[in-house]
Amino acid sequence: MSEKNREIEFIKLICVINGLAEGLNIRKEQEYYGFKTVDGLGYNVYAKKEKGRLPIYIGSYPKPYFQLIDNEIYVVTFEKNA
Protein backbone atom coordinates (compact mmCIF):
# COMPACT_ATOMS: atom_id res chain seq x y z
CA MET A 1 0.00 0.00 0.00
CA SER A 2 1.15 3.52 -0.64
CA GLU A 3 1.32 6.41 1.77
CA LYS A 4 -1.22 9.13 1.00
CA ASN A 5 -1.97 12.51 2.51
CA ARG A 6 -5.44 13.99 2.66
CA GLU A 7 -5.99 17.72 2.56
CA ILE A 8 -8.94 19.88 3.55
CA GLU A 9 -9.18 23.43 2.30
CA PHE A 10 -10.70 25.85 4.79
CA ILE A 11 -11.93 29.38 4.18
CA LYS A 12 -11.94 32.07 6.84
CA LEU A 13 -15.41 33.21 7.96
CA ILE A 14 -16.84 35.74 10.37
CA CYS A 15 -20.19 35.25 12.08
CA VAL A 16 -22.75 38.00 11.40
CA ILE A 17 -25.50 36.90 13.82
CA ASN A 18 -25.70 36.53 17.59
CA GLY A 19 -25.91 32.75 17.59
CA LEU A 20 -25.65 32.46 21.37
CA ALA A 21 -28.97 34.32 21.74
CA GLU A 22 -30.56 31.66 19.51
CA GLY A 23 -28.96 28.76 21.36
CA LEU A 24 -26.27 28.16 18.73
CA ASN A 25 -22.55 27.63 19.32
CA ILE A 26 -21.46 30.64 17.24
CA ARG A 27 -20.79 34.24 18.28
CA LYS A 28 -21.26 37.46 16.36
CA GLU A 29 -18.00 38.94 14.99
CA GLN A 30 -16.07 35.77 15.94
CA GLU A 31 -13.72 34.30 13.30
CA TYR A 32 -14.18 30.71 12.22
CA TYR A 33 -12.86 28.37 9.54
CA GLY A 34 -15.01 26.22 7.33
CA PHE A 35 -15.90 24.80 3.97
CA LYS A 36 -19.15 24.58 2.02
CA THR A 37 -21.62 21.83 2.79
CA VAL A 38 -22.28 19.22 0.10
CA ASP A 39 -25.58 20.87 -0.86
CA GLY A 40 -23.84 24.28 -1.09
CA LEU A 41 -26.38 25.97 1.20
CA GLY A 42 -24.17 26.35 4.23
CA TYR A 43 -20.80 25.86 5.85
CA ASN A 44 -19.25 23.17 8.02
CA VAL A 45 -17.79 25.42 10.69
CA TYR A 46 -14.68 24.90 12.80
CA ALA A 47 -13.15 26.87 15.66
CA LYS A 48 -10.14 29.02 14.93
CA LYS A 49 -7.20 26.79 14.21
CA GLU A 50 -4.04 26.78 16.28
CA LYS A 51 -0.61 26.10 14.86
CA GLY A 52 0.04 22.38 14.70
CA ARG A 53 -3.50 21.39 15.72
CA LEU A 54 -6.61 20.55 13.78
CA PRO A 55 -9.58 22.90 14.14
CA ILE A 56 -12.47 21.76 16.37
CA TYR A 57 -15.79 21.11 14.61
CA ILE A 58 -18.58 23.49 15.74
CA GLY A 59 -21.44 22.50 13.42
CA SER A 60 -23.13 23.13 10.07
CA TYR A 61 -24.83 26.48 9.59
CA PRO A 62 -26.56 28.35 6.72
CA LYS A 63 -24.44 30.66 4.56
CA PRO A 64 -26.32 33.85 5.60
CA TYR A 65 -24.96 33.42 9.16
CA PHE A 66 -21.42 34.11 7.89
CA GLN A 67 -19.40 36.45 5.74
CA LEU A 68 -16.14 35.57 3.99
CA ILE A 69 -13.16 37.42 5.46
CA ASP A 70 -10.76 36.96 2.56
CA ASN A 71 -10.27 34.80 -0.49
CA GLU A 72 -7.30 32.98 1.01
CA ILE A 73 -7.53 29.21 1.41
CA TYR A 74 -6.02 27.49 4.43
CA VAL A 75 -4.96 23.87 3.90
CA VAL A 76 -4.80 21.25 6.65
CA THR A 77 -3.01 18.04 5.73
CA PHE A 78 -3.82 14.70 7.33
CA GLU A 79 -1.04 12.18 7.02
CA LYS A 80 -2.17 8.63 6.35
CA ASN A 81 0.32 5.84 6.82
CA ALA A 82 -0.59 2.59 5.12
N, C-alpha and C positions, 0 to 999 in steps of 0.2 A: 504494500500500500504506500501511497505517496503522502508526503506532508503537505497540508493545505492550510492557508490562512483565510479566514472569513473577515470581511470588512462591512461595517455599517456606517453609512454617511448620515450625519446629523446636521440639522440646520439650527441656528440660534433663533429663539422666539422670546417674545415678551408678552406677558399676560395683560389683557386689557379690561378684564372684569374682576370684580371682587368675589372670587370663587369661595372664599371662606364664609361669606355671608349666606351663600347658597348651599353650604355643606360640602363643598368640593375641596380637594387638596391642592388648589392653586391660589396664588396671591396676585393681586393687581400690582403691576410694574415690576414683578419678579422675573428674572431671566431663567429660561429653561432651554433644553435641547430636545429635538424631536425629529421625526420623519413622518411623512404622510401615511395615513391609513390606507389599506388596500383599496377601499372604495373611493378614496380621494376626498372624502368629505370632512376629514379631521386630521388630527396629529396624534401619534403615540408620543407621549411627553415624558421626559426624563429630567431629574434634578440636575443642577449645574454640575458638570464633571470636574473632578479633581485630577491633577496630574498623576498618571500611573494607575488610576482606578476607573472602573466602568461606572457610567452614570446609573442612578437608581431610578427604576421605573415608577412613575407617578400615576399614569392612567391614559386613557384615550379621550380626547375632547374635541368638540367641533372647531373648525377653522376660525369662525368669528370670535372665539375667545382669545385669539392670539394674533400678534403682528410680527412679521419677519423683521429681525434687527438688521441683518446684512445678507449679502448674497454668498457669503463664505460658507464652505462646507467643511465640517469637522469629521475626520475619519477615525473610527475606533477599530483596531484590528484584533481579532480573536485568533490565537494560535491554536491549531489543531494538530496534535501529534498522532500519527497512525501507527 
